[in-house]
């Protein structure tokens, strides 16, 4: 069976199909990213008969059209949104949405004497030789009157040259554009693979993109649900844009959805700023108990997961589930409580979390557990915190995570979250993990490594102080200002047999330190600066930090997983120092995890 068909459509027919919703363009709800120069170039290419690339569409069963009708087969435009929007702007004279969600005109002018296109400017508008807005010609009730008025304004021009150019301009409406229509029975993965292979830019089209496109096909409700996702993600990063949405998108502002996310206008937290693909994934887990974003497309298409057959009666029920899930996701109480939960696990800044999927699954799990009214909030938080940290340490949500997600969410439903978490811990976090696997994982130079960041999170929870600090905590330095300090200084190691970055930049040689202490230590080996610390403890005279008590000094070393005999560490036994410190770091992480 053919996976696609190739047809040609005139520009006017394309615009008519878009206007009637036979072709759905979800991107019309998003800011237009082309500048006027690209729109001008598109007009010039059509004028000269140059190819402008194929559009790619995919069948969408059960989509709602304007007036409430349901389309047996609506085409979703999955590639070519910007070109179609540019045609609507230049030919049909319709407005586009700018970055402030305000509707604006992009006006293209044409000089029939020089056959030149340009962005309309005040100078061009005053020049009688220019047609200042080509859409006025395309939408003119009387092209002959339009031509007569031009010649009256320009009595000295070559009328034949003008008429020839004007006819070519008019032919843009009949210019043929190729459309590759993908079969409606193709799955999302196949459609994505086809897209990548025929797209010269090789831009991957994710299953979340398909889900967003599918959501937007369900009439006003679908468009506004898509906007709910888009605006939530946008406002989480740019709260100031709330006024732009309120002012410029009156359709969305009239729905209860804007009120549901209005709290973001006062939000400054950036620990978890989800993108639309993240929201799609969380919604899939919360609303449909499915781990794959493509599953939402199937659900919203009415496809029964058991029979694999399409039942259009399932479609409105699927949108109900999606709406309920989204409103739970964007609810301030839920979102804030989840962030506080993650912070209580020690992950207090966005830079400490290098796995967006760990946050996504954690949030979905939190929302799922909130549906269990018999579970206490304390138990709910304990499970989510441990699951999140476990996933950070094991990379559970990396690689081909979607199948794991489906398996996890299914078993959590079958066995209960606490029981299944215990089963995963017994399998993934055995004694061998803490004693062997984790110390080996800490053999890295990456400070963004989840293992090093989890160590810092453990220090945050333990209220640990910075290396050789009396009062300044790791938490304070993580959020404000602190230095990553080489316990055995880099310069000393470079001059004594360890010139490679992979040796001296091991995370087991790093500790978070006050800048002033880091400067005071400089490039001195541990024997020198620790001797100074011991002298300070004995004399009480401050020269390196503020610690003046031996027990306090030993406690500080323990808080930073630094061996007590650091003063004896030299370049000669530096490798052994790294081994010992990795074990101490792993032990701190283990104790921290078990106390969660």
C-alpha positions in Angstrom: 0.0 0.0 0.0 1.3 3.5 -0.9 2.4 5.5 2.0 1.8 8.8 0.3 0.3 10.6 -2.6 1.7 13.7 -4.5 -0.7 16.3 -5.9 -0.4 19.9 -7.1 -2.6 22.7 -5.8 -2.9 26.4 -6.9 -2.1 29.0 -4.4 -5.7 30.3 -4.3 -7.0 26.7 -3.8 -4.5 26.2 -0.9 -5.6 29.4 0.8 -9.3 28.4 0.3 -8.7 25.0 1.9 -7.0 26.6 4.8 -9.8 29.1 5.2 -12.4 26.4 5.3 -10.3 24.2 7.7 -9.8 21.4 5.1 -6.1 21.9 5.8 -5.3 22.6 9.4 -2.3 24.7 10.2 -1.6 24.5 13.9 1.3 26.9 13.7 -1.1 29.8 13.0 -1.6 29.9 16.7 2.1 30.6 17.3 4.3 33.6 16.5 5.3 34.0 12.8 9.0 33.5 12.8 9.8 34.6 9.2 10.8 38.1 8.6 9.4 40.2 5.8 12.5 39.6 3.7 11.7 35.9 3.5 8.1 36.7 2.6 9.3 39.0 -0.2 11.7 36.2 -1.5 8.8 33.7 -1.5 6.7 36.1 -3.7 9.7 36.6 -6.0 10.2 32.9 -6.4 6.5 32.3 -7.3 6.6 35.3 -9.7 9.6 33.8 -11.5 8.2 30.3 -11.5 10.8 28.9 -9.2 10.0 25.8 -7.0 9.2 26.7 -3.4 9.3 23.2 -2.0 6.7 20.6 -1.1 4.1 20.9 1.6 3.6 17.8 3.7 0.2 16.9 5.1 -1.2 14.0 7.2 -4.7 12.8 7.5 -6.6 13.6 10.7 -9.8 11.6 11.3 -12.6 13.1 13.3 -11.4 16.7 13.3 -13.8 19.5 14.0 -14.3 22.2 11.3 -15.7 25.7 11.6 -19.4 25.7 12.4 -19.2 22.5 14.4 -19.1 20.0 11.5 -16.8 17.0 11.8 -14.4 16.3 9.0 -14.2 12.7 7.7 -10.6 13.4 6.6 -8.9 16.7 7.5 -5.3 17.3 6.4 -2.9 18.5 9.1 0.0 20.5 7.6 3.1 19.2 9.3 5.6 20.9 7.1 5.2 24.2 5.3 3.4 26.2 8.0 5.5 29.3 7.5 5.1 29.3 3.7 1.4 29.1 4.0 1.3 31.8 6.6 3.4 34.0 4.4 1.0 33.4 1.5 -1.9 34.3 3.6 -0.2 37.5 4.7 1.1 38.6 1.3 -1.6 37.4 -1.0 -4.8 37.3 1.1 -3.7 40.3 3.2 -4.4 38.6 6.5 -2.6 39.4 9.7 0.1 37.2 11.4 0.9 36.9 15.1 4.1 38.5 16.2 6.3 37.5 19.2 4.0 39.5 21.5 1.0 37.6 20.2 -0.2 40.7 18.6 -1.8 40.6 15.1 0.2 42.6 12.6 0.3 43.0 8.8 3.3 42.0 6.7 2.9 44.1 3.5 4.8 43.3 0.4 5.1 45.9 -2.4 5.8 45.3 -6.1 7.3 47.5 -8.8 5.9 46.4 -12.1 8.4 48.4 -14.1 11.5 46.9 -12.5 9.7 43.6 -11.5 11.0 44.0 -8.0 9.4 42.9 -4.7 10.1 44.8 -1.4 8.8 45.2 2.1 6.5 48.2 2.1 8.0 51.3 3.6 6.8 54.9 3.9 9.1 55.9 0.9 7.7 53.1 -1.3 4.1 54.0 -0.3 4.7 57.5 -1.6 6.3 56.4 -4.9 3.5 56.1 -7.5 5.5 53.5 -9.5 5.1 50.9 -6.7 2.0 48.8 -5.9 2.4 49.4 -2.2 0.4 46.3 -1.1 0.1 43.4 -3.6 -2.8 41.9 -1.6 -4.9 44.9 -2.7 -4.4 43.8 -6.3 -5.1 40.1 -5.5 -8.3 41.0 -3.7 -9.4 43.8 -6.1 -13.0 43.5 -7.3 -11.9 44.9 -10.7 -8.4 44.2 -11.8 -9.0 46.4 -14.9 -9.9 49.4 -12.7 -6.8 48.7 -10.5 -4.6 48.7 -13.7 -6.3 51.9 -15.0 -5.7 53.7 -11.7 -2.0 52.8 -11.8 -1.6 54.1 -15.3 -3.3 57.3 -14.4 -0.8 57.8 -11.6 2.0 57.0 -13.9 1.2 58.5 -17.3 4.6 58.2 -18.8 5.2 54.5 -18.2 5.3 51.8 -20.9 1.8 50.4 -20.7 2.6 47.1 -22.4 5.5 46.5 -20.0 3.3 47.3 -17.0 0.4 45.0 -18.2 2.8 42.1 -18.8 4.3 42.5 -15.3 0.9 42.8 -13.7 -0.3 39.7 -15.5 2.7 37.8 -14.2 1.9 39.1 -10.7 -1.6 37.9 -11.0 -0.4 34.4 -12.1 1.0 33.9 -8.6 -2.5 33.0 -7.5 -2.5 30.1 -10.0 1.1 29.0 -9.2 1.2 25.3 -8.5 2.6 24.1 -5.1 3.3 20.4 -4.6 1.6 18.6 -1.7 2.9 15.3 -0.3 -0.1 13.7 1.5 0.8 10.9 3.9 -1.6 8.0 4.4 -3.8 8.3 7.4 -3.0 4.7 8.6 0.7 5.5 9.1 1.9 5.6 12.7 3.7 8.6 14.2 7.1 7.0 14.1 6.8 6.2 10.3 5.5 9.7 9.5 8.4 11.2 11.4 10.9 9.1 9.6 9.5 10.0 6.2 9.6 13.7 7.2 13.2 13.5 8.1 14.2 11.7 4.9 12.4 14.2 2.6 13.2 17.3 4.5 16.4 18.8 3.2 17.2 20.4 6.5 16.9 17.0 8.3 14.9 18.6 11.1 13.5 15.9 13.3 9.7 16.1 13.8 8.9 14.7 17.2 5.9 12.8 18.3 5.1 15.8 20.6 4.9 18.0 17.5 2.3 15.6 16.0 0.4 15.6 19.3 0.3 19.4 19.3 -0.9 19.4 15.7 -3.5 16.9 16.5 -4.8 18.7 19.6 -5.3 21.9 17.5 -7.6 20.2 15.0 -10.5 19.8 17.5 -12.2 23.1 16.8 -12.1 26.0 19.2 -11.6 23.6 22.1 -8.6 22.0 20.5 -7.0 25.3 19.5 -7.4 26.6 23.0 -6.0 23.5 24.7 -3.0 23.8 22.5 -2.6 27.4 23.4 -2.9 26.4 27.1 0.2 24.3 26.6 2.0 26.8 24.6 1.3 29.8 26.8 2.0 27.9 30.0 5.5 27.0 28.8 6.1 30.5 27.5 4.9 32.3 30.6 6.9 30.0 32.8 10.0 31.5 31.1 8.7 35.0 30.4 6.0 36.0 32.9 5.9 39.5 31.5 4.3 38.1 28.3 1.0 37.6 30.3 -0.1 41.1 29.4 0.6 40.4 25.7 -1.6 37.3 25.7 -4.3 39.0 27.6 -4.3 42.0 25.3 -3.8 40.3 21.9 -5.4 36.9 22.1 -9.0 37.8 23.0 -10.3 34.3 22.0 -8.0 32.6 24.6 -8.5 35.3 27.2 -12.3 34.6 27.1 -11.7 31.0 28.2 -11.1 29.7 31.7 -7.7 28.5 30.6 -6.0 31.9 30.8 -7.2 32.3 34.4 -5.8 28.8 35.2 -2.3 30.0 34.3 -2.6 33.6 35.3 -0.5 32.9 38.4 2.6 32.6 36.2 2.6 36.4 35.7 4.1 36.6 39.2 6.3 33.5 39.0 10.1 33.8 39.1 11.0 30.2 39.8 13.1 28.5 37.1 13.9 25.1 38.5 11.4 23.5 36.1 10.5 25.4 33.0 8.8 22.7 30.9 8.7 22.8 27.1 5.6 21.8 25.2 7.0 18.3 24.6 7.4 17.9 28.4 3.8 18.9 29.0 2.7 16.5 26.4 4.6 13.6 28.0 3.3 14.5 31.5 -0.3 14.7 30.2 0.1 11.3 28.5 1.1 9.7 31.8 -1.5 11.5 33.9 -4.4 11.4 31.5 -3.9 8.2 29.6 -1.4 6.2 31.6 0.8 6.1 28.5 4.5 6.8 28.3 4.7 7.6 24.6 3.8 11.0 23.2 2.6 9.3 20.1 0.0 7.5 22.2 -1.8 10.8 22.7 -2.2 11.1 18.9 -3.7 7.7 18.8 -6.1 8.4 21.7 -7.2 11.7 20.2 -7.7 10.0 16.9 -10.1 7.6 18.6 -7.9 4.6 18.1 -8.7 1.8 20.6 -5.3 0.6 22.0 -6.6 -3.0 22.3 -8.3 -3.5 18.8 -6.2 -0.8 17.0 -9.4 0.3 15.3 -10.7 3.8 15.1 -13.9 4.6 17.0 -14.8 8.3 16.6 -17.0 8.1 19.7 -13.8 7.8 21.7 -12.5 11.2 20.5 -14.5 13.6 22.7 -13.8 11.4 25.7 -10.1 11.6 24.9 -10.2 15.4 24.8 -12.0 15.3 28.1 -9.1 13.3 29.6 -6.6 15.6 28.1 -8.2 18.7 29.4 -8.5 17.3 32.9 -4.8 16.3 32.9 -3.7 19.7 31.6 -5.6 21.6 34.2 -4.0 19.4 36.9 -0.6 20.0 35.4 -0.9 23.8 35.2 -2.6 24.2 38.6 -0.5 26.5 40.8 -0.9 24.4 44.0 0.3 21.3 42.3 3.2 22.8 40.5 4.5 24.8 43.5 4.2 21.8 45.8 6.1 19.6 43.3 8.9 22.2 43.1 9.1 22.4 46.9 9.3 18.7 47.0 12.3 18.6 44.5 14.0 21.4 46.4 13.5 19.5 49.7 15.5 16.7 48.1 18.4 19.2 47.7 18.0 20.0 44.0 17.6 23.8 44.5 18.6 25.2 41.2 17.9 24.2 37.6 21.6 23.6 36.9 21.5 20.7 39.4 19.0 18.8 37.3 20.4 17.6 34.0 17.5 15.2 33.3 14.3 16.9 32.2 12.7 13.5 31.9 13.4 12.8 35.6 11.4 15.9 36.4 8.7 15.1 33.9 8.1 11.6 35.3 8.4 12.8 38.9 5.7 15.4 38.3 3.5 12.9 36.6 4.0 10.5 39.4 3.2 13.2 42.0 -0.1 14.0 40.2 -1.0 10.4 39.8 -0.4 9.8 43.5 -2.6 12.8 44.4 -5.5 10.8 42.8 -5.1 8.3 45.7 -7.0 10.0 48.5 -6.0 7.2 51.0 -2.3 8.1 50.7 -0.9 10.7 53.1 0.9 13.7 51.7 4.0 12.7 53.6 4.1 9.3 52.0 3.3 10.8 48.6 6.3 13.2 48.9 8.6 10.4 50.2 7.9 8.2 47.2 8.3 11.0 44.7 11.5 12.3 46.2 13.1 8.8 46.3 11.9 8.0 42.8 13.3 11.3 41.5 16.7 10.8 43.1 16.8 7.1 42.1 16.2 8.0 38.5 18.9 10.7 38.7 21.4 8.1 40.0 20.4 5.3 37.6 19.6 7.2 34.4 16.3 5.5 34.4 14.7 8.1 32.2 17.5 8.4 29.6 17.9 6.6 26.3 14.8 4.7 25.1 12.8 5.9 28.2 9.3 5.8 26.7 9.0 2.0 27.0 10.3 2.2 30.6 7.8 4.9 31.4 4.9 2.7 30.1 6.2 -0.2 32.1 6.7 1.8 35.3 3.4 3.6 35.2 1.6 0.3 34.5 3.3 -1.5 37.4 2.8 1.4 39.8 -0.9 1.1 39.0 -0.9 -2.7 39.5 1.4 -3.0 42.5 1.1 0.3 44.2 3.8 3.0 44.1 5.5 2.1 47.4 5.8 -1.6 46.6 7.0 -1.0 43.1 9.6 1.6 44.2 10.9 -1.0 46.8 11.2 -3.5 44.0 13.1 -1.1 41.8 15.4 -0.1 44.7 16.2 -3.7 45.5 17.2 -4.2 41.8 18.9 -1.0 41.0 20.3 0.3 44.3 21.8 -2.8 45.8 24.8 -2.8 48.2 27.0 -3.4 45.1 25.6 -0.1 43.6 26.6 1.9 46.6 30.0 0.2 47.1 31.1 -0.3 43.5 28.9 1.2 40.8 28.4 4.7 42.3 32.1 5.2 43.2 33.0 4.2 39.6 30.4 6.6 38.2 32.0 9.4 40.2 35.2 8.8 38.2 34.3 11.7 35.8 35.4 15.3 35.1 31.8 16.5 34.4 30.5 18.8 37.1 27.0 18.5 35.6 27.2 14.7 36.1 24.0 13.6 37.9 26.2 11.8 40.4 28.2 14.9 41.4 25.0 17.0 41.4 23.3 14.4 43.6 26.3 14.7 46.0 25.8 18.4 46.1 22.1 17.8 46.7 23.0 15.6 49.6 25.2 18.3 51.0 22.3 20.8 50.7 19.9 18.5 52.6 22.6 17.9 55.2 23.2 21.6 55.6 26.8 21.0 54.9 29.2 23.9 54.8 31.6 24.8 52.0 35.1 23.3 52.2 36.9 24.9 55.1 34.0 27.3 55.8 32.7 27.9 59.3 29.2 29.1 58.4 28.7 29.5 54.7 26.7 26.5 53.4 26.8 24.7 50.1 23.2 25.6 49.7 24.0 29.4 50.0 26.9 29.1 47.6 24.9 27.1 45.1 22.2 29.8 45.0 24.5 32.8 45.3 28.2 32.6 44.7 30.8 29.9 45.3 33.8 28.4 43.6 34.4 24.9 42.4 37.8 24.4 44.2 40.5 21.8 43.4 41.2 20.2 46.8 44.6 19.2 45.4 45.4 22.3 43.4 45.6 22.1 39.6 48.8 24.0 39.2 50.5 21.7 41.8 49.3 18.6 40.0 50.3 19.8 36.6 53.9 20.4 37.9 54.1 17.1 39.6 53.1 14.4 37.0 49.4 15.1 36.2 49.3 17.5 33.3 46.1 16.1 31.8 42.8 17.8 32.4 41.3 14.4 32.9 43.4 13.9 35.9 43.3 17.1 37.8 39.6 17.9 36.9 38.2 14.8 38.5 35.0 15.6 40.4 36.5 13.7 43.3 39.0 16.6 43.4 36.3 19.2 43.6 34.6 20.9 46.5 32.4 23.9 46.7 34.3 26.7 48.4 34.0 30.4 49.3 35.8 32.5 46.8 38.0 34.1 49.5 39.1 30.6 50.7 39.8 29.5 47.2 42.0 32.6 46.6 43.8 32.1 49.9 44.7 28.4 49.1 45.8 29.4 45.6 48.1 26.7 44.1 49.5 25.5 47.4 49.5 21.7 48.1 47.3 20.3 50.9 50.4 19.9 53.2 50.9 23.7 53.1 47.3 25.0 53.4 46.2 22.4 55.9 49.2 23.2 58.0 48.0 26.7 58.0 44.6 25.6 59.1 46.0 23.6 62.0 48.1 26.5 63.1 44.9 28.7 62.9 43.1 26.1 65.1 45.9 26.2 67.6 46.4 29.9 67.8 42.9 31.2 67.0 44.4 33.8 64.7 42.4 33.8 61.4 44.3 33.5 58.2 42.3 30.9 56.1 38.6 31.0 56.6 37.1 31.2 60.1 37.4 27.7 61.7 39.3 27.8 65.0 38.2 24.5 66.5 39.7 21.1 65.8 36.4 19.2 66.1 34.8 21.8 63.8 37.6 21.3 61.2 37.1 17.5 61.3 33.4 17.9 61.0 33.9 20.2 58.0 36.1 17.6 56.2 33.5 15.0 56.9 30.7 17.2 55.5 32.7 17.5 52.3 33.7 13.8 52.1 37.3 14.7 52.4 39.7 12.3 54.2 40.9 13.5 57.6 44.5 13.0 56.6 44.3 15.4 53.8 47.4 17.2 55.1 49.4 14.1 54.0 48.1 13.9 50.5 50.7 14.5 47.8 50.9 14.2 44.1 52.4 10.8 44.6 49.3 9.4 46.3 46.8 11.6 44.5 45.2 8.6 42.6 44.6 6.8 46.0 43.1 10.1 47.4 40.6 10.1 44.5 39.6 6.5 45.2 39.1 7.2 48.9 37.1 10.4 48.3 34.8 8.7 45.8 34.0 6.1 48.4 33.3 8.8 51.0 31.1 10.8 48.5 29.2 7.6 47.6 28.6 6.9 51.3 27.2 10.4 51.8 24.9 10.0 48.9 23.8 6.6 50.2 23.0 7.9 53.7 21.2 10.9 52.2 19.0 8.7 49.9 18.1 6.3 52.7 17.0 9.2 54.8 14.7 10.6 52.2 
